[in-house]
Amino acid sequence: MSGLVIFSVPVYADQEPPISSELEPVIDTTEPTLSSANTGLHQTTEKIYHQKVFSLLGKPKYADNFEHLEYANPNAPKGGIIKLAEIGNFDNFNRFASRGVPERNSASLYDSLFTNTADDITSFYPLIATSITYSDTYRWAEVTINPDARFQDGKPITAEDVAFTFHKFMTEGVSQYRVYNQGITVKAIDTYRVRIDLPITDREKLLSFVGNLWVIPKHFWQNHDFSEPLSTPPIGSGPYYISDYKMGQYVVYKRNPNYWATDLPINKGLNNFDERRIEYYMDNSIALEAFKAGEYDFRGESQPKNWFTQYQGKYFDANEIIKQEKPVETAIDSRWLAFNLQKDLFKDIKIREAITLAFDFEWLNRAFYYESYKRPYSFFENTIYAAIGKPTEQELKWLMPYKHIIPERVFGNAYYVPKSDGKGFNRDNLLKASELLKQAGWVIKGGKLIDVKTQQPFEFELIADLGDDIKYAIPFQQNLARLGITMKITTLDHAQFIRRLRERDYDMAPRNYYAVNYPTSNLMISWGSQYLNSSWNGSGLHNEAIDNIITEIIKNLDNQEELIPLGRALDRILTQEYPMIPMWYNSKTYYAFWNKFGQPTIKPTYGIGIDSWWYDFDKAANLSKNREH
């Protein structure tokens, strides 16, 4: 992925669809509208919702008058420093720039109108805004801004800043944002009220747009190009500002003592550290050793072998470094290898299936990963939207109109890659792969796989980020060699890797597919034909069936009865096209931290909840490492 954040549309948690009684208070009003049958006026009744808290699906977890989040301690002490780490580097502070490598946390400089919580990801709670008013036509909304809201330089946040933000994103932001939000208008009504209008009825787009819109200061950004990298920190609106940095090496976020929203219910007990210092490391193994030496405080571990072999020593024995494991019970980011379908070499689905069969997950999981990984077979992994068995009648209703353009296998059993014996030979799968390649017009000559028509050898390049774990690459390369295929492995520094992804200059590349708890309009950005110039669609897979089913998903976001078969129908098409090789996801979340923090008793469902931790000075003072110095 490019690391480029456009917006964040909330995804589904297991809740019931909304009903009008959950959207109180409700007022009926009458507005004159032009009749479609004549030029006269007639009366149309709209139901108007005025809400402080609202949800895409189901009833919000917290009521309008909630005091604080369940997983936050409202009496948590403020102070201290938490030191974190990132792998790679950065060369600017504009998270929304179209080029360069932004500091990965720089989007946190800005607050949004509303916000989600780590235990309620489909609802929105007031932050910069105080309330939203909209109708059941879902064509417009009016948002009221909190008059106390301030940017970090003390200047008020106004409706004009909101309108300016949208204009900036639409004129200088990334292209996929402009395509997705085409036809939307955002206008300031007065100092603290803003109006949003949509060209068509779209409940999810309207509510997600309002809920997730960041607000940037007009008085700063009117003098800067939003598409260009920013060499110095901008003025933000969030609880932390950048107080110190060395480009590409570290950055310090300092808590704003004058942050206006500190005592809002959504923030009570959060943002407790005076400073968040983030060190950048070019190599993951070096970063691990730095963590064990106490150079930073918290580390999430993505490599099971490290977890079982490297997290040991005197500090672990003395419980000065605490290890935690959290079972994965919800949708989770998964790792895939994307074919670039713009390359002629990968046009034939038989070839893509054959290369998929050569990836011996079972052996890799046993040899390198302590059998801690699971293999994804769905783009809705760990949700009720993942395709299972054969299509139901409800799924077939959505699939049959596209029978002429989607693989026949879509109408059979759900996607599945046969397991190997885990001993490193993968004989059965390689035999199947060899037969598929033969059917696709490739033959072995002198140990090399050759195209019968062109007499060209089968060769391609796998690119990878220098800081990534690529232990899988050599065994995969060796399996492909047994089929006569030559795969070149090229590791690139982070900036080069991002550039080549953006320019789609690769044959194959590892990609993270971000967790999808609930089908939303974000699927259009990941798979829609309109967004092929976006680096979000790693393979470039697209067709009419995908586009139209995603359109139907967007229409049925408040209709769970239709949404489940729609999600599963889409999943069948995406997986059975073999656009990416499923690698793995962690069956558990592994993380470790130095024992100098306090934590609330209740943990959030959808995260670890570091933003609710606090610095415990007594614990820190008792660490032997601190006493040694």
C-alpha positions as CSV (number, residue, x, y, z in Angstrom):
1,M,0.0,0.0,0.0
2,S,1.0,3.6,-0.5
3,G,0.4,4.4,3.1
4,L,-1.8,7.2,1.8
5,V,-4.8,7.9,4.0
6,I,-7.7,9.4,2.1
7,F,-10.5,8.9,4.6
8,S,-11.6,6.2,7.0
9,V,-15.1,4.9,6.5
10,P,-16.2,2.8,9.5
11,V,-16.7,-0.9,9.1
12,Y,-19.3,-3.2,10.4
13,A,-19.5,-4.9,13.9
14,D,-22.2,-7.4,14.7
15,Q,-25.1,-5.2,15.3
16,E,-28.7,-4.9,14.1
17,P,-29.7,-2.5,11.3
18,P,-31.0,0.9,12.5
19,I,-34.6,1.6,13.0
20,S,-36.2,5.0,13.4
21,S,-36.9,4.6,17.1
22,E,-33.1,4.5,17.7
23,L,-32.6,7.8,15.9
24,E,-34.3,10.1,18.4
25,P,-35.2,12.9,18.5
26,V,-37.2,12.8,15.2
27,I,-39.2,15.7,13.8
28,D,-41.4,15.6,10.7
29,T,-41.2,18.6,8.5
30,T,-42.6,19.6,5.2
31,E,-40.6,21.1,2.3
32,P,-41.8,22.2,-1.1
33,T,-40.1,20.4,-3.9
34,L,-40.5,20.4,-7.7
35,S,-42.8,17.7,-8.9
36,S,-41.3,15.2,-11.4
37,A,-44.7,15.2,-13.2
38,N,-45.1,18.9,-13.8
39,T,-43.6,22.2,-13.0
40,G,-45.8,22.9,-10.0
41,L,-45.0,22.4,-6.4
42,H,-46.2,19.7,-4.2
43,Q,-45.6,18.8,-0.5
44,T,-43.1,16.1,0.4
45,T,-42.7,14.9,3.9
46,E,-39.1,14.4,5.1
47,K,-38.2,12.8,8.4
48,I,-35.5,14.9,10.0
49,Y,-32.9,13.5,12.4
50,H,-31.0,15.8,14.8
51,Q,-28.3,13.8,16.7
52,K,-25.2,14.2,18.8
53,V,-24.3,10.5,18.3
54,F,-25.2,8.5,15.2
55,S,-24.4,5.1,13.8
56,L,-24.1,3.4,10.4
57,L,-25.6,0.2,11.7
58,G,-27.4,-0.6,14.9
59,K,-27.6,1.4,18.1
60,P,-24.5,3.3,19.3
61,K,-22.7,1.8,22.3
62,Y,-22.7,5.0,24.2
63,A,-25.7,7.3,24.7
64,D,-25.7,11.1,24.1
65,N,-24.9,11.8,27.7
66,F,-22.1,9.3,28.2
67,E,-19.4,10.4,30.6
68,H,-16.3,8.5,29.3
69,L,-15.3,5.5,27.3
70,E,-15.6,2.1,29.0
71,Y,-11.9,1.3,28.3
72,A,-10.6,4.7,29.6
73,N,-9.9,5.8,33.1
74,P,-11.2,9.3,33.5
75,N,-8.8,9.9,36.4
76,A,-5.7,8.7,34.7
77,P,-2.7,10.8,35.6
78,K,-1.1,12.9,32.9
79,G,2.7,13.0,32.3
80,G,5.7,11.0,31.2
81,I,6.9,9.9,27.9
82,I,6.1,6.9,25.7
83,K,8.7,5.9,23.2
84,L,7.6,4.0,20.0
85,A,9.2,2.9,16.8
86,E,8.5,2.7,13.1
87,I,10.4,0.8,10.4
88,G,11.6,2.8,7.4
89,N,12.1,6.5,7.1
90,F,10.2,9.8,6.3
91,D,10.9,12.9,4.3
92,N,8.0,15.2,5.1
93,F,5.0,15.9,7.4
94,N,2.1,16.0,4.9
95,R,0.3,12.7,5.2
96,F,-1.9,13.6,2.3
97,A,0.8,14.5,-0.2
98,S,0.8,12.7,-3.6
99,R,4.6,12.1,-3.5
100,G,7.3,11.6,-0.9
101,V,7.3,9.5,2.3
102,P,5.3,11.2,5.0
103,E,5.9,10.7,8.7
104,R,3.5,7.8,9.4
105,N,1.7,9.4,12.4
106,S,1.3,12.9,11.0
107,A,-2.4,12.4,10.2
108,S,-3.0,12.4,14.0
109,L,-2.2,16.1,14.0
110,Y,-5.8,16.7,12.9
111,D,-9.1,16.0,14.6
112,S,-12.2,15.1,12.7
113,L,-15.8,16.4,13.0
114,F,-16.9,13.2,14.8
115,T,-14.9,10.1,15.7
116,N,-15.2,6.4,16.3
117,T,-14.1,4.5,19.4
118,A,-12.0,1.3,19.7
119,D,-15.1,-0.5,21.0
120,D,-17.7,0.9,18.6
121,I,-16.3,1.2,15.1
122,T,-19.6,1.9,13.3
123,S,-20.8,4.8,15.4
124,F,-19.7,8.5,15.5
125,Y,-19.3,10.6,18.6
126,P,-18.9,14.4,18.8
127,L,-15.4,15.9,18.5
128,I,-15.0,19.2,16.6
129,A,-18.8,19.0,15.8
130,T,-21.5,19.0,18.4
131,S,-24.4,17.6,16.3
132,I,-25.6,16.6,12.9
133,T,-29.0,17.2,11.3
134,Y,-30.1,15.2,8.2
135,S,-33.1,13.8,6.6
136,D,-34.2,10.4,5.5
137,T,-33.5,11.4,1.9
138,Y,-29.8,11.2,2.8
139,R,-29.1,13.9,0.3
140,W,-28.0,16.6,2.8
141,A,-26.7,17.2,6.3
142,E,-26.0,20.3,8.4
143,V,-23.3,20.1,11.1
144,T,-22.8,22.4,14.0
145,I,-19.3,23.2,15.1
146,N,-18.3,23.5,18.8
147,P,-17.6,27.2,19.3
148,D,-14.9,26.2,21.8
149,A,-13.0,24.2,19.1
150,R,-9.5,25.6,18.5
151,F,-6.5,24.8,16.3
152,Q,-3.1,24.3,18.0
153,D,-2.2,28.0,17.6
154,G,-5.4,29.0,19.4
155,K,-7.4,30.2,16.4
156,P,-11.0,29.0,16.3
157,I,-12.2,26.2,14.1
158,T,-15.0,27.4,12.0
159,A,-17.4,26.2,9.3
160,E,-15.2,28.1,6.8
161,D,-12.2,25.8,7.7
162,V,-14.5,22.7,7.1
163,A,-15.5,24.0,3.7
164,F,-11.9,24.9,2.9
165,T,-10.7,21.4,3.9
166,F,-13.1,19.7,1.5
167,H,-12.1,22.1,-1.3
168,K,-8.4,21.4,-0.6
169,F,-8.9,17.6,-0.7
170,M,-11.0,17.9,-3.9
171,T,-8.6,20.2,-5.8
172,E,-5.2,19.1,-4.5
173,G,-5.8,15.7,-2.8
174,V,-5.3,12.3,-4.3
175,S,-7.4,11.4,-7.3
176,Q,-9.4,8.6,-5.7
177,Y,-10.8,11.1,-3.2
178,R,-12.0,13.4,-6.0
179,V,-13.6,10.5,-7.8
180,Y,-15.3,9.1,-4.8
181,N,-16.7,12.5,-3.6
182,Q,-17.6,13.8,-7.1
183,G,-20.7,16.0,-6.9
184,I,-20.6,16.6,-3.1
185,T,-20.7,20.2,-2.0
186,V,-19.7,21.6,1.4
187,K,-20.6,25.2,2.2
188,A,-20.4,27.3,5.4
189,I,-23.9,28.5,6.4
190,D,-22.5,30.7,9.2
191,T,-19.5,30.8,11.5
192,Y,-20.3,27.5,13.2
193,R,-22.6,25.6,10.8
194,V,-21.7,23.8,7.6
195,R,-24.0,22.3,5.0
196,I,-23.1,19.1,3.0
197,D,-25.1,18.1,-0.1
198,L,-24.9,14.9,-2.1
199,P,-25.9,14.5,-5.7
200,I,-27.8,11.2,-5.0
201,T,-29.3,9.4,-2.0
202,D,-26.5,7.6,-0.2
203,R,-26.9,7.0,3.5
204,E,-23.5,5.5,4.1
205,K,-21.6,8.0,2.1
206,L,-23.4,10.9,3.8
207,L,-22.8,9.7,7.4
208,S,-19.3,8.4,6.8
209,F,-18.3,11.6,5.0
210,V,-19.5,13.8,7.9
211,G,-18.2,11.5,10.6
212,N,-14.7,11.1,9.2
213,L,-13.9,14.6,7.7
214,W,-10.6,15.9,9.2
215,V,-10.4,19.7,9.5
216,I,-7.3,21.5,8.5
217,P,-6.6,25.3,9.2
218,K,-7.4,27.5,6.3
219,H,-5.0,30.2,7.6
220,F,-2.1,27.7,7.3
221,W,-2.9,25.6,4.2
222,Q,-4.1,28.4,2.0
223,N,-0.5,29.2,1.5
224,H,0.7,25.6,0.9
225,D,0.0,23.0,-1.9
226,F,-1.8,20.1,-0.3
227,S,-0.4,17.7,-2.9
228,E,3.2,18.5,-2.1
229,P,5.4,17.3,0.7
230,L,5.8,19.6,3.7
231,S,9.3,20.0,5.1
232,T,8.2,21.5,8.4
233,P,5.3,20.4,10.7
234,P,1.9,22.0,10.0
235,I,-0.5,23.5,12.4
236,G,-2.9,20.8,13.6
237,S,-6.1,20.5,15.6
238,G,-5.4,17.3,17.6
239,P,-4.1,16.7,21.2
240,Y,-0.4,16.5,20.1
241,Y,1.8,18.8,18.1
242,I,5.3,18.1,16.7
243,S,7.9,19.7,19.0
244,D,11.1,18.1,17.7
245,Y,12.3,16.0,14.9
246,K,15.2,14.9,12.8
247,M,14.0,14.1,9.3
248,G,13.9,10.4,8.6
249,Q,15.2,9.5,12.1
250,Y,12.8,10.5,14.8
251,V,9.8,12.8,15.7
252,V,8.5,14.0,19.0
253,Y,4.8,14.6,19.5
254,K,4.1,16.8,22.6
255,R,0.8,17.0,24.3
256,N,-0.9,20.3,23.9
257,P,-1.6,21.7,27.4
258,N,-4.2,24.0,25.9
259,Y,-6.0,21.3,23.9
260,W,-9.6,22.5,24.0
261,A,-11.2,19.0,23.8
262,T,-9.3,17.4,26.7
263,D,-12.5,17.1,28.8
264,L,-14.9,16.0,26.2
265,P,-16.4,12.6,27.0
266,I,-14.7,11.1,24.0
267,N,-11.3,12.1,25.3
268,K,-11.5,11.7,29.1
269,G,-8.8,9.4,30.2
270,L,-7.1,9.4,26.8
271,N,-3.9,11.1,25.5
272,N,-2.2,10.9,28.9
273,F,1.5,11.1,27.9
274,D,3.2,14.4,27.8
275,E,5.3,13.2,24.9
276,R,5.2,10.5,22.3
277,R,8.6,10.0,20.8
278,I,8.9,7.9,17.6
279,E,12.2,6.4,16.5
280,Y,12.7,5.2,12.9
281,Y,14.7,2.1,12.2
282,M,15.8,0.9,8.7
283,D,15.9,-2.7,9.8
284,N,13.3,-4.7,11.9
285,S,15.9,-6.9,13.6
286,I,17.8,-3.8,14.7
287,A,14.6,-2.3,16.0
288,L,13.9,-5.5,18.0
289,E,17.3,-5.3,19.7
290,A,16.8,-1.6,20.4
291,F,13.5,-2.5,22.1
292,K,15.1,-5.1,24.4
293,A,17.8,-2.6,25.3
294,G,15.1,-0.1,26.4
295,E,15.5,2.3,23.5
296,Y,11.7,2.4,23.1
297,D,8.8,1.1,25.2
298,F,6.2,-0.7,23.2
299,R,6.5,-3.2,20.3
300,G,4.0,-5.1,18.3
301,E,5.5,-8.3,16.9
302,S,4.4,-9.6,13.5
303,Q,7.0,-12.4,13.2
304,P,6.1,-15.4,15.3
305,K,9.6,-16.8,15.2
306,N,10.9,-13.6,16.9
307,W,8.2,-13.9,19.5
308,F,9.1,-17.4,20.5
309,T,12.9,-17.1,20.3
310,Q,13.9,-13.5,20.8
311,Y,11.7,-12.2,23.6
312,Q,13.7,-13.5,26.4
313,G,16.5,-12.4,28.8
314,K,16.9,-10.9,32.2
315,Y,14.3,-8.1,31.7
316,F,11.7,-10.6,30.6
317,D,12.5,-13.0,33.5
318,A,12.1,-10.1,36.0
319,N,8.8,-9.1,34.4
320,E,10.3,-5.7,33.5
321,I,9.3,-6.4,29.9
322,I,5.7,-7.8,29.8
323,K,4.6,-10.1,27.0
324,Q,1.0,-10.2,25.9
325,E,-1.0,-12.3,23.5
326,K,-4.5,-11.4,22.3
327,P,-6.5,-14.0,20.3
328,V,-7.7,-12.6,17.0
329,E,-11.5,-12.8,17.0
330,T,-12.4,-10.1,14.5
331,A,-11.4,-9.1,11.0
332,I,-7.7,-8.6,10.8
333,D,-5.1,-7.3,8.3
334,S,-3.9,-10.1,6.1
335,R,-0.8,-10.5,3.9
336,W,-1.0,-11.3,0.2
337,L,1.3,-11.4,-2.9
338,A,-0.4,-9.3,-5.6
339,F,0.0,-10.2,-9.3
340,N,0.1,-7.1,-11.5
341,L,-2.7,-8.0,-13.9
342,Q,-1.6,-5.3,-16.3
343,K,1.3,-7.6,-17.1
344,D,0.6,-9.9,-20.1
345,L,2.4,-12.7,-18.2
346,F,-0.4,-12.9,-15.6
347,K,-3.5,-12.5,-17.8
348,D,-4.3,-16.2,-17.8
349,I,-6.1,-17.3,-14.6
350,K,-4.5,-20.7,-15.0
351,I,-1.1,-19.2,-14.6
352,R,-2.1,-17.3,-11.5
353,E,-3.6,-20.4,-10.0
354,A,-0.4,-22.4,-10.8
355,I,1.9,-19.9,-9.1
356,T,-0.5,-19.8,-6.1
357,L,-0.1,-23.6,-5.8
358,A,3.7,-23.1,-5.6
359,F,3.4,-21.0,-2.5
360,D,3.9,-23.7,0.3
361,F,2.2,-22.0,3.2
362,E,2.1,-25.1,5.5
363,W,5.8,-25.6,5.3
364,L,6.6,-21.9,5.8
365,N,4.3,-21.7,8.8
366,R,5.9,-24.7,10.4
367,A,9.5,-23.9,9.5
368,F,9.6,-20.2,10.1
369,Y,6.5,-19.1,12.0
370,Y,5.9,-21.6,14.7
371,E,2.5,-22.5,13.2
372,S,1.2,-19.1,14.5
373,Y,-0.2,-18.0,11.2
374,K,-3.5,-18.8,9.5
375,R,-4.1,-18.6,5.8
376,P,-6.8,-16.2,4.5
377,Y,-9.2,-17.7,2.0
378,S,-11.4,-14.6,1.9
379,F,-11.3,-10.8,1.6
380,F,-13.8,-10.8,4.4
381,E,-11.8,-13.1,6.7
382,N,-13.3,-13.7,10.2
383,T,-16.6,-12.2,9.3
384,I,-20.1,-13.4,8.3
385,Y,-19.5,-12.0,4.8
386,A,-16.8,-14.6,3.8
387,A,-18.0,-17.0,1.2
388,I,-18.6,-20.6,2.4
389,G,-19.6,-23.7,0.5
390,K,-21.6,-23.3,-2.7
391,P,-23.6,-20.1,-3.5
392,T,-27.0,-19.8,-2.0
393,E,-30.0,-18.8,-4.0
394,Q,-29.7,-15.3,-2.7
395,E,-26.0,-15.2,-3.9
396,L,-26.9,-16.6,-7.3
397,K,-29.4,-13.8,-7.8
398,W,-26.4,-11.4,-7.8
399,L,-24.0,-13.7,-9.6
400,M,-26.0,-15.1,-12.5
401,P,-26.3,-11.8,-14.5
402,Y,-22.5,-11.9,-14.9
403,K,-22.0,-15.6,-15.7
404,H,-20.5,-14.6,-19.1
405,I,-17.6,-12.6,-17.5
406,I,-16.8,-14.3,-14.2
407,P,-14.9,-17.6,-13.8
408,E,-17.1,-20.7,-13.9
409,R,-15.6,-21.8,-10.6
410,V,-17.4,-18.9,-8.9
411,F,-20.5,-21.1,-9.0
412,G,-18.8,-24.0,-7.2
413,N,-17.3,-24.3,-3.8
414,A,-15.8,-21.3,-2.1
415,Y,-12.1,-20.5,-2.8
416,Y,-9.6,-22.8,-1.2
417,V,-5.9,-23.6,-1.8
418,P,-5.1,-27.3,-1.2
419,K,-2.8,-27.8,1.7
420,S,0.6,-29.3,1.3
421,D,2.0,-31.9,3.7
422,G,4.2,-29.3,5.4
423,K,7.4,-31.2,4.7
424,G,8.8,-28.8,2.1
425,F,8.2,-30.9,-1.0
426,N,4.7,-29.7,-2.0
427,R,4.6,-32.4,-4.6
428,D,0.9,-32.7,-5.2
429,N,0.4,-29.0,-5.7
430,L,3.4,-28.6,-7.9
431,L,2.1,-31.4,-10.2
432,K,-1.3,-29.6,-10.4
433,A,0.6,-26.4,-11.1
434,S,2.6,-28.0,-13.9
435,E,-0.5,-29.3,-15.6
436,L,-2.1,-25.8,-15.4
437,L,0.9,-24.2,-17.0
438,K,0.9,-26.8,-19.8
439,Q,-2.8,-26.0,-20.4
440,A,-1.9,-22.3,-20.6
441,G,0.7,-23.0,-23.3
442,W,4.0,-23.4,-21.5
443,V,6.4,-26.3,-21.8
444,I,9.7,-27.2,-20.2
445,K,12.8,-27.0,-22.3
446,G,16.3,-27.4,-20.8
447,G,14.9,-27.0,-17.3
448,K,13.2,-23.6,-18.2
449,L,9.5,-23.0,-18.7
450,I,9.0,-21.7,-22.2
451,D,6.0,-20.0,-24.0
452,V,5.1,-22.3,-26.9
453,K,4.2,-19.3,-29.1
454,T,6.9,-16.8,-28.3
455,Q,9.6,-19.1,-27.1
456,Q,10.2,-16.7,-24.3
457,P,11.2,-18.0,-20.8
458,F,8.8,-17.5,-17.8
459,E,10.6,-14.8,-15.8
460,F,9.2,-12.2,-13.4
461,E,10.3,-10.0,-10.5
462,L,9.1,-9.9,-6.9
463,I,9.8,-6.5,-5.3
464,A,9.8,-6.1,-1.5
465,D,10.5,-3.4,1.1
466,L,14.0,-3.7,2.6
467,G,12.6,-3.6,6.1
468,D,10.0,-6.4,5.6
469,D,10.3,-10.0,6.6
470,I,10.9,-11.8,3.3
471,K,12.0,-15.2,4.6
472,Y,9.2,-16.7,2.5
473,A,10.8,-15.4,-0.8
474,I,13.7,-17.9,-1.2
475,P,11.5,-21.1,-0.6
476,F,8.9,-19.7,-2.9
477,Q,11.6,-18.9,-5.5
478,Q,12.9,-22.5,-5.2
479,N,9.4,-24.0,-5.7
480,L,8.9,-21.9,-8.8
481,A,12.2,-23.0,-10.1
482,R,11.0,-26.6,-9.9
483,L,8.3,-25.6,-12.3
484,G,10.9,-23.9,-14.6
485,I,10.0,-20.4,-13.6
486,T,12.6,-17.8,-12.7
487,M,11.6,-15.3,-10.1
488,K,14.0,-12.4,-9.4
489,I,13.8,-11.0,-5.8
490,T,14.5,-7.2,-5.6
491,T,14.6,-5.5,-2.2
492,L,14.1,-1.7,-2.2
493,D,14.4,1.0,0.3
494,H,11.0,2.3,1.6
495,A,10.9,5.3,-0.7
496,Q,11.7,3.3,-3.8
497,F,9.2,0.6,-2.9
498,I,6.4,3.1,-2.4
499,R,7.3,4.9,-5.7
500,R,7.1,1.6,-7.7
501,L,3.8,0.7,-6.1
502,R,2.3,4.1,-7.0
503,E,3.6,3.8,-10.5
504,R,2.5,0.1,-10.7
505,D,6.0,-0.7,-11.8
506,Y,6.2,-4.3,-10.6
507,D,5.3,-7.9,-11.6
508,M,4.5,-9.0,-8.1
509,A,4.6,-7.3,-4.7
510,P,3.6,-8.1,-1.1
511,R,0.5,-6.2,0.0
512,N,-1.4,-5.8,3.2
513,Y,-5.2,-6.2,2.7
514,Y,-6.7,-4.2,5.5
515,A,-9.3,-5.7,7.8
516,V,-12.9,-5.5,6.5
517,N,-15.3,-6.0,9.3
518,Y,-18.3,-4.9,7.2
519,P,-18.7,-4.2,3.5
520,T,-18.7,-0.5,2.8
521,S,-18.1,1.9,-0.1
522,N,-14.4,1.6,0.6
523,L,-14.6,-1.6,-1.5
524,M,-15.0,0.6,-4.5
525,I,-11.6,2.1,-3.9
526,S,-10.0,-1.3,-3.3
527,W,-11.6,-3.0,-6.4
528,G,-13.6,-0.5,-8.5
529,S,-12.8,0.3,-12.1
530,Q,-12.9,4.0,-11.4
531,Y,-9.9,3.7,-9.0
532,L,-7.4,1.8,-11.1
533,N,-4.9,4.7,-10.8
534,S,-5.0,4.2,-7.1
535,S,-2.3,2.1,-5.5
536,W,-5.0,0.5,-3.2
537,N,-5.9,-2.0,-5.8
538,G,-2.6,-4.0,-5.8
539,S,-3.5,-6.4,-8.5
540,G,-5.6,-4.1,-10.7
541,L,-8.5,-6.7,-10.9
542,H,-11.7,-5.1,-12.0
543,N,-14.8,-5.9,-14.1
544,E,-18.4,-5.0,-14.5
545,A,-19.6,-7.7,-12.1
546,I,-17.3,-6.3,-9.3
547,D,-18.4,-2.7,-9.9
548,N,-22.1,-3.5,-10.0
549,I,-22.1,-5.8,-6.9
550,I,-20.2,-3.1,-4.9
551,T,-22.8,-0.6,-6.1
552,E,-25.6,-2.9,-4.8
553,I,-23.6,-3.3,-1.5
554,I,-23.6,0.5,-1.1
555,K,-27.4,0.6,-1.7
556,N,-28.0,-2.1,0.9
557,L,-25.8,-1.1,3.8
558,D,-28.7,-0.9,6.1
559,N,-30.2,-4.2,4.9
560,Q,-28.4,-7.1,6.5
561,E,-30.6,-9.6,4.8
562,E,-29.3,-8.6,1.4
563,L,-25.8,-7.5,2.6
564,I,-24.7,-11.0,3.6
565,P,-25.3,-12.6,0.2
566,L,-24.0,-9.6,-1.6
567,G,-20.7,-9.7,0.4
568,R,-20.3,-13.4,-0.1
569,A,-21.1,-13.1,-3.9
570,L,-18.4,-10.4,-4.2
571,D,-16.0,-12.5,-2.2
572,R,-16.5,-15.4,-4.5
573,I,-15.6,-13.3,-7.6
574,L,-12.6,-11.6,-6.0
575,T,-11.0,-14.8,-4.7
576,Q,-11.8,-17.1,-7.7
577,E,-10.1,-14.6,-10.0
578,Y,-6.8,-15.4,-8.2
579,P,-5.7,-11.8,-8.2
580,M,-3.4,-12.3,-5.2
581,I,-1.7,-15.2,-3.5
582,P,-2.9,-15.6,0.1
583,M,0.0,-15.6,2.5
584,W,-1.1,-15.3,6.1
585,Y,-2.5,-13.4,9.1
586,N,-1.6,-13.8,12.8
587,S,-3.9,-16.0,14.8
588,K,-2.9,-13.8,17.8
589,T,-1.8,-10.3,18.3
590,Y,1.6,-10.3,19.9
591,Y,3.0,-7.3,21.8
592,A,5.4,-6.4,24.5
593,F,6.1,-3.3,26.6
594,W,8.3,-2.1,29.4
595,N,6.5,-2.3,32.7
596,K,6.1,1.4,33.4
597,F,2.6,2.0,32.4
598,G,-0.9,1.9,34.0
599,Q,-3.8,0.4,32.0
600,P,-7.6,0.4,32.5
601,T,-9.1,-2.9,33.5
602,I,-11.3,-3.1,30.4
603,K,-9.7,-3.5,27.0
604,P,-11.2,-2.3,23.7
605,T,-12.5,-4.9,21.3
606,Y,-10.8,-3.5,18.2
607,G,-7.4,-2.5,19.5
608,I,-4.8,-2.7,22.3
609,G,-5.8,0.8,23.6
610,I,-2.4,2.4,24.1
611,D,-4.1,5.8,23.9
612,S,-5.8,5.0,27.2
613,W,-2.5,4.0,29.0
614,W,-0.7,6.3,31.4
615,Y,2.9,6.6,32.6
616,D,3.4,5.1,36.1
617,F,6.4,7.0,37.7
618,D,6.7,4.4,40.5
619,K,6.9,1.5,38.2
620,A,9.4,3.3,36.0
621,A,11.6,4.1,39.0
622,N,11.7,0.5,40.0
623,L,13.0,-0.8,36.7
624,S,16.5,-2.1,37.1
625,K,17.6,-0.6,33.8
626,N,16.7,2.9,35.2
627,R,18.4,2.2,38.5
628,E,21.5,1.0,36.6
629,H,21.8,4.5,35.2
